[in-house]
Amino acid sequence: MFETRSRLSRVVMQIVVTIAVIPFTIPIYTMIARSLEGRGWGNYKAVISVPGFARFFLNSAIVAGGAIILIYITTMMASFGFSKLRIRRKEVFFWMMMAALTLPEVVLLAPLYATAVKLHMMGTFWSVILPIAALQVPFTTLLTRSYVDGIPDQLFEAARIDGASTWRMFWAILVPLAKPMAVALVVLVLINAWNSYLLPKIFLTAGDMGVVTLLPEYFKRQYNDDTPKVLASAVVTAIPEVIAYIALQKQFERGMAAGALK
């Protein structure tokens, strides 16, 4: 890390960082403060008392866990292939995958719905997990490929000389060396999957399959909303993500920094 040597430089940097953080802290402070209006902590008690509250968190954990596993395996295999294997026209395939980054989720809702109905997946977790994974794999592959490019080719060449197969090189060399990137993927996918709203609302039609992002729906009325309880449910929903990020912060920053460099 670079350090500012003079006292004046440190003071100036501290002021700049503080000013930069303020725009991000104001919405958080406002959300927490307004969630305590009226009944105070009773708003949070009302959120916890929602029928099937624990089931909401379990369903979100299933969706996020399934997406993390699927995206991790797919991303690592794709990054290994694009970076270290000799595949004809692999750059063409890579940029075809990157083109998927231009497709917003809302544009794909109609074809995804028709596909889910045809495959009889409506009301199942797979109808949410698969689209989430498909929409995130291009970005995670772009990020992870840069990381894999930084692993010396000599390691794989030495393993090949020793008789290791492609799968052996993948599991014995790439996977252990890519742990920082794996943590970054877990955090990124967890945040995106946990915050998913449109896909669960459309595809998880059964009453007992709601996810945490649907909790505020219980406090919305026909003409006005119970804003403090809506914000209290938003705070409760964000707690697992905050805990996960704090616990994995160092590894996440290492993985993101390594993935951003070539």
Legacy VTK file of the C-alpha trace (Angstrom):
# vtk DataFile Version 3.0
C-alpha trace
ASCII
DATASET POLYDATA
POINTS 262 float
0.000 0.000 0.000
1.126 3.562 -0.708
1.338 5.963 2.222
1.237 9.747 2.320
4.339 10.958 4.140
3.509 14.507 5.221
0.946 15.375 7.868
-0.797 17.813 5.531
-1.201 15.118 2.895
-2.735 12.738 5.415
-5.185 15.398 6.595
-6.192 16.247 3.034
-6.641 12.582 2.136
-8.748 11.998 5.250
-10.995 14.924 4.329
-11.366 13.685 0.742
-12.214 10.140 1.866
-14.733 11.433 4.418
-16.468 13.593 1.824
-16.554 10.652 -0.616
-18.165 8.374 1.983
-20.912 10.803 3.032
-23.183 10.258 -0.044
-23.209 6.523 0.706
-23.888 6.824 4.431
-26.819 9.240 4.135
-29.225 6.703 2.513
-28.221 4.028 5.035
-28.736 6.382 7.969
-32.074 7.556 6.566
-33.289 3.990 6.041
-32.416 2.926 9.595
-33.740 6.145 11.180
-37.069 6.000 9.339
-37.457 2.292 10.097
-37.641 3.258 13.795
-40.373 5.864 13.346
-43.738 5.302 14.975
-43.529 2.037 16.896
-39.718 2.038 17.109
-38.351 -1.487 17.486
-41.933 -2.704 17.204
-41.557 -2.266 13.435
-38.850 -4.916 13.438
-41.001 -7.148 15.659
-43.780 -6.839 13.083
-41.358 -7.876 10.320
-40.171 -10.899 12.273
-43.813 -11.816 12.997
-44.667 -12.117 9.293
-46.026 -15.643 8.645
-43.255 -17.860 7.294
-40.514 -15.327 8.094
-37.864 -18.034 8.564
-39.002 -19.689 5.340
-38.272 -16.478 3.414
-34.641 -16.598 4.545
-34.374 -20.323 3.825
-35.706 -19.851 0.291
-33.269 -16.988 -0.344
-30.421 -19.129 0.995
-31.406 -21.965 -1.377
-31.525 -19.608 -4.379
-28.249 -17.885 -3.462
-26.488 -21.165 -2.612
-27.568 -22.846 -5.833
-26.525 -19.829 -7.894
-23.137 -19.628 -6.144
-22.327 -23.296 -6.769
-23.464 -23.217 -10.399
-21.725 -19.924 -11.208
-18.492 -20.917 -9.449
-18.146 -24.217 -11.327
-19.164 -22.728 -14.680
-16.989 -19.638 -14.300
-13.868 -21.533 -13.265
-14.203 -24.016 -16.110
-14.868 -21.269 -18.671
-11.971 -19.140 -17.406
-9.618 -22.104 -17.510
-10.651 -22.923 -21.058
-10.449 -19.359 -22.367
-7.141 -18.641 -20.636
-5.051 -21.827 -20.685
-6.442 -24.250 -23.258
-5.829 -24.168 -26.978
-9.335 -23.938 -28.443
-10.077 -22.872 -31.994
-11.786 -19.479 -32.215
-11.990 -19.229 -28.437
-11.833 -15.433 -28.627
-14.916 -15.454 -30.836
-16.781 -17.566 -28.293
-15.526 -15.354 -25.476
-16.822 -12.155 -27.028
-20.098 -13.844 -27.938
-20.460 -14.546 -24.217
-19.550 -10.957 -23.385
-22.357 -9.789 -25.685
-24.771 -11.251 -23.153
-23.733 -8.469 -20.756
-25.781 -6.064 -22.867
-29.035 -7.931 -22.174
-30.967 -6.482 -19.215
-32.948 -8.833 -17.026
-36.310 -7.195 -17.706
-35.999 -7.759 -21.485
-35.602 -11.505 -20.928
-38.611 -11.963 -18.627
-41.066 -12.936 -21.392
-38.861 -15.604 -23.063
-37.751 -16.896 -19.642
-41.388 -17.221 -18.576
-42.319 -19.081 -21.745
-39.320 -21.402 -21.326
-40.135 -22.104 -17.667
-43.732 -22.976 -18.561
-42.649 -25.260 -21.418
-40.122 -27.082 -19.225
-42.585 -27.318 -16.306
-40.249 -25.396 -14.008
-42.724 -22.760 -12.809
-42.823 -22.648 -9.028
-39.425 -24.350 -8.641
-36.164 -22.881 -7.440
-34.482 -23.864 -10.712
-36.651 -21.341 -12.568
-34.836 -18.616 -10.599
-31.381 -20.149 -10.071
-30.708 -20.890 -13.753
-31.547 -17.373 -15.078
-29.559 -15.735 -12.266
-26.556 -17.905 -13.127
-26.898 -17.309 -16.864
-27.045 -13.544 -16.401
-24.003 -13.397 -14.125
-21.643 -15.927 -15.726
-20.459 -13.550 -18.502
-19.321 -10.913 -15.989
-17.755 -13.396 -13.557
-15.943 -15.088 -16.467
-14.599 -11.730 -17.668
-13.321 -11.005 -14.167
-11.918 -14.468 -13.455
-10.204 -14.896 -16.809
-7.923 -11.946 -16.014
-7.017 -13.633 -12.733
-6.302 -16.987 -14.412
-4.158 -15.224 -17.033
-1.865 -14.226 -14.167
-1.163 -17.839 -13.175
2.142 -18.898 -14.839
1.745 -21.235 -17.803
4.843 -23.099 -16.611
2.822 -24.683 -13.791
0.405 -26.260 -16.238
3.185 -27.241 -18.644
5.080 -28.998 -15.834
1.903 -30.826 -14.804
1.309 -31.873 -18.411
4.871 -33.229 -18.666
4.268 -35.240 -15.494
1.270 -36.837 -17.159
-1.553 -34.812 -15.615
-4.782 -34.675 -17.591
-6.683 -31.466 -18.279
-9.130 -32.228 -15.465
-6.240 -32.951 -13.090
-4.639 -29.595 -13.894
-7.963 -27.878 -13.339
-8.655 -29.413 -9.923
-5.087 -29.649 -8.608
-3.635 -26.352 -9.867
-6.285 -23.843 -10.866
-8.858 -24.390 -8.117
-6.396 -24.100 -5.178
-4.645 -21.055 -6.678
-7.938 -19.311 -7.440
-9.246 -19.227 -3.848
-9.110 -15.386 -3.569
-11.081 -15.128 -6.791
-13.525 -17.745 -5.525
-14.259 -15.636 -2.432
-14.858 -12.588 -4.631
-17.271 -14.623 -6.754
-19.128 -15.866 -3.665
-19.641 -12.317 -2.363
-20.683 -10.882 -5.746
-23.109 -13.700 -6.524
-24.509 -13.700 -2.980
-25.332 -9.994 -3.206
-26.938 -10.264 -6.650
-28.863 -13.465 -5.918
-29.972 -12.343 -2.453
-31.259 -9.020 -3.832
-33.062 -10.594 -6.787
-36.665 -9.395 -6.895
-38.255 -9.714 -10.337
-37.382 -13.353 -11.016
-38.616 -14.747 -7.646
-41.780 -12.630 -7.806
-42.681 -13.983 -11.245
-41.488 -17.598 -11.075
-41.905 -18.597 -7.406
-45.682 -18.563 -7.498
-46.396 -20.753 -4.449
-47.124 -18.915 -1.215
-44.446 -20.753 0.777
-41.667 -20.033 -1.751
-41.240 -16.298 -1.188
-37.773 -14.791 -0.705
-36.597 -12.010 1.599
-36.879 -9.310 -1.072
-40.642 -9.911 -1.060
-41.005 -9.133 2.660
-41.869 -5.437 2.057
-44.921 -6.602 0.069
-46.614 -7.475 3.360
-46.602 -3.812 4.409
-47.808 -2.244 1.160
-51.411 -1.100 1.043
-53.753 -0.079 -1.740
-53.400 3.675 -1.278
-50.325 4.088 0.931
-47.516 2.034 2.403
-46.433 1.445 5.984
-43.070 3.034 5.222
-41.336 2.359 8.596
-42.111 -1.364 8.363
-41.116 -1.476 4.698
-37.741 0.040 5.598
-37.409 -2.234 8.635
-37.874 -5.255 6.373
-35.214 -3.823 4.039
-32.768 -3.508 6.940
-33.466 -7.078 8.084
-33.021 -8.310 4.513
-29.593 -6.652 4.208
-28.135 -8.059 7.451
-26.873 -11.411 5.997
-25.137 -9.609 3.128
-23.413 -7.168 5.483
-22.217 -9.993 7.735
-20.935 -12.007 4.754
-19.051 -9.034 3.324
-17.446 -8.105 6.659
-16.369 -11.714 7.229
-14.870 -12.070 3.737
-13.750 -8.485 3.152
-9.980 -9.069 2.913
-10.260 -12.068 0.601
-12.890 -10.271 -1.496
-10.650 -7.229 -2.003
-7.690 -9.452 -2.904
-9.732 -11.351 -5.448
-11.213 -8.225 -7.017
-7.831 -6.528 -7.201
-6.216 -9.590 -8.750
-9.067 -10.011 -11.212
-8.819 -6.397 -12.317
-5.130 -6.743 -13.199
-3.659 -8.622 -16.112
LINES 1 263
262 0 1 2 3 4 5 6 7 8 9 10 11 12 13 14 15 16 17 18 19 20 21 22 23 24 25 26 27 28 29 30 31 32 33 34 35 36 37 38 39 40 41 42 43 44 45 46 47 48 49 50 51 52 53 54 55 56 57 58 59 60 61 62 63 64 65 66 67 68 69 70 71 72 73 74 75 76 77 78 79 80 81 82 83 84 85 86 87 88 89 90 91 92 93 94 95 96 97 98 99 100 101 102 103 104 105 106 107 108 109 110 111 112 113 114 115 116 117 118 119 120 121 122 123 124 125 126 127 128 129 130 131 132 133 134 135 136 137 138 139 140 141 142 143 144 145 146 147 148 149 150 151 152 153 154 155 156 157 158 159 160 161 162 163 164 165 166 167 168 169 170 171 172 173 174 175 176 177 178 179 180 181 182 183 184 185 186 187 188 189 190 191 192 193 194 195 196 197 198 199 200 201 202 203 204 205 206 207 208 209 210 211 212 213 214 215 216 217 218 219 220 221 222 223 224 225 226 227 228 229 230 231 232 233 234 235 236 237 238 239 240 241 242 243 244 245 246 247 248 249 250 251 252 253 254 255 256 257 258 259 260 261
